[in-house]
Amino acid sequence: MLLNTESKKEIFKKHGKNEKNTGSSEAQIAMFTERINHLTGHLKTFKKDFSTQRALISLVGKRRSLLDYLHKTDITRYRAIISELGIRK
């Protein structure tokens, strides 16, 4: 897999408050985005890998539900994470 422990800690440090804060919505959305980008690149090469395609669809759904939750609870944090990660609605 693309993400090792150091890169995960870096993502959590950047989007969460520190590398121990793995439960914040922003940190989880950033982690899902990295995994989605990796799987998208994989599927461009291997078009018939349907198990990866299913995993990608699942990750997109999880990220979408977290973004919807963040949109309902705190719109400023939602707008910040959307602009920072370059996700479009």
N, C-alpha and C positions, 0 to 999 in steps of 0.2 A: 504494500500500500504506500501511497505517496507520503502520508503524514507520519513522521516519527515523533518521539517524545519531545525533542527540542523544538520542532516546528509547532507542535500543539501548544507548548508552554508560551512560545512567542505570540501565537494567535490569542491565547487567553490573556496574556499580559497587555496586548494592544487593545483588545476589545472589551475584556473584563477589566476590573480594577487592578488585579494582579494575576500571576499564573495559577494561584490556588482557586480563583473564582471561576469555576467551570460551569456553574449553574445559571449564570445570568443569561438573559435572552439574547443579548448582543453577542456574547461569546459563542453560544450555540449556533446562532444564525451564521456567524463568520465561519465556524467549523463546517457546517453544512454546505456553505458556499464553496469552500476549498474542495470538499469532496465532490460536489457537483461539477466543478470545473475539471477535476481530474477524470471523472467518469465520462464527461462529455468528450474530452480528448481521446479517451480510450475507444469510445463508440464511433468516433470518426475513422479510426483505423480498422476496427473490427465491427462491421455493420450488423453481423448476424449473431452477436453475443446477446441473446435475449435475457439471460439472467442478470447481466449488468444493466440492461435497459430497464428491467423491472425494479432493480435497486435504485436506479436514478430517479424513476418516477416516484418511488416511495420517499426518497430524500427531498425531492421538490415539494411534495405534499407536507412533510414535516416542517420544512422551512416556511412554507406558506402559512401554516397554522400558527407558528411562532410569530411571524410578521403580523398576522391578524390580531393576535393577542396583544402585541406591543402597540399596534395602532389603536386598539380600544383603551389601553391603560395609560399610555404616555406618548402623545403624538410627537413631541419634540425628539425623544429618543428614537422613535420610528423613522423620522425624517433624517436624523443624523446617520443612522446605520444604513439607510437606503442610499444616501449620497456617498457615504464612505466606501461601501462595497460596490457601488455601481449597479445595483439591482433596480430593475424597472418594474413597475406595478402591472 
